[in-house]
């Protein structure tokens, strides 16, 4: 029985660690990055207002360019028509390079080339926007 449980635990650990696209970032570090780079354009509070960019509360599971009614007219047509549903995986690609992920997007941000920075920001956003 112990051997069976140990095998099951190892199998589960390998499955979880091998799941692609899941951010394993540090939310505290992500908050620091957000406060240094993102806060001027995006709010994250439940009833926060849109700024230069849309409020990010409720981001995960939302369709890109469709969620923020008061901001909708300011999204690029390319983003509105992309069909992207925001998840850890899609947000990672977006944060790496918005312009490469959705050509002709109007977000004036070059991206975070470091995977750890993206993971940290995603972990922070997950902690405050759901």
C-alpha positions in Angstrom: 0.0 0.0 0.0 2.8 2.4 0.9 4.5 1.6 -2.5 1.2 2.3 -4.3 0.7 5.7 -2.5 4.3 6.6 -3.2 3.9 5.8 -6.9 0.7 7.7 -7.1 2.3 10.8 -5.4 5.3 10.7 -7.7 3.0 10.4 -10.7 0.9 13.3 -9.6 3.9 15.4 -8.9 5.3 14.7 -12.4 1.9 15.5 -14.0 1.6 18.8 -12.2 5.2 19.9 -12.9 4.9 18.9 -16.5 1.7 20.9 -17.1 2.6 23.4 -19.9 1.8 27.1 -19.6 1.2 27.3 -15.9 2.8 30.2 -14.2 4.8 29.4 -11.1 5.6 33.0 -10.3 6.0 34.9 -7.1 2.9 37.2 -6.6 4.8 39.6 -4.3 7.5 40.1 -6.9 4.8 40.4 -9.6 3.2 43.1 -7.5 6.5 45.0 -7.5 6.8 44.7 -11.3 3.1 45.6 -11.8 3.6 48.7 -9.6 6.7 49.7 -11.6 5.4 49.1 -15.1 1.7 48.4 -15.4 -0.2 50.5 -12.8 -0.3 53.7 -14.7 -2.3 52.2 -17.5 -4.2 49.4 -15.8 -6.2 49.1 -12.6 -6.9 45.7 -10.9 -9.6 46.5 -8.4 -13.0 44.9 -8.7 -14.7 48.3 -9.3 -11.6 50.0 -10.6 -11.9 52.3 -13.5 -10.3 51.9 -16.9 -7.2 54.0 -17.4 -5.2 54.3 -20.6 -5.7 50.5 -20.7 -8.6 48.5 -19.4 -9.2 47.5 -15.8 -7.8 43.9 -15.5 -10.2 42.6 -12.8 -11.9 39.5 -14.2 -9.3 39.1 -16.8 -8.8 35.3 -16.7 -11.4 33.6 -18.8 -12.5 36.8 -20.6 -12.3 37.2 -24.3 -9.7 39.8 -25.4 -11.1 43.1 -26.5 -14.7 42.2 -25.4 -14.8 42.6 -21.7 -14.5 46.2 -20.8 -17.6 47.9 -22.2 -16.4 51.4 -21.4 -13.0 50.7 -23.0 -14.2 48.5 -25.9 -13.9 51.3 -28.6 -10.3 51.8 -27.7 -9.2 48.2 -28.4 -7.6 47.6 -31.7 -9.7 45.7 -34.3 -7.0 43.0 -34.3 -7.3 42.4 -30.6 -11.2 42.5 -30.7 -11.2 40.0 -33.5 -8.5 37.7 -32.2 -10.8 35.4 -30.3 -8.1 35.1 -27.6 -9.4 34.0 -24.2 -7.1 35.2 -21.4 -5.4 32.4 -19.5 -2.0 32.0 -18.0 -0.7 30.7 -21.4 -2.2 33.4 -23.5 -1.2 36.1 -21.0 2.3 34.8 -21.0 2.5 35.1 -24.8 1.0 38.6 -24.6 3.3 39.8 -21.9 6.3 38.4 -23.8 5.5 40.7 -26.8 2.0 42.1 -27.4 2.9 43.1 -31.0 4.2 39.6 -31.9 1.2 37.9 -30.3 -1.4 40.2 -31.9 0.2 42.1 -34.8 -1.0 45.7 -35.1 -2.2 45.9 -31.5 -2.2 49.4 -30.1 -0.8 48.6 -26.7 2.4 50.6 -26.4 4.4 48.0 -24.4 7.3 46.0 -25.8 6.9 43.1 -23.4 8.9 41.3 -20.7 11.6 39.1 -22.3 12.2 37.3 -19.0 9.9 34.3 -18.4 10.3 34.7 -14.6 9.0 38.3 -14.8 6.0 37.2 -16.8 5.3 34.4 -14.4 5.5 36.8 -11.4 3.1 39.3 -13.0 0.7 36.5 -13.9 0.8 35.2 -10.4 0.1 38.7 -9.0 -2.8 39.2 -11.5 -4.3 35.9 -10.5 -4.1 36.8 -6.9 -6.0 40.1 -7.3 -8.2 39.8 -10.3 -10.3 36.7 -9.7 
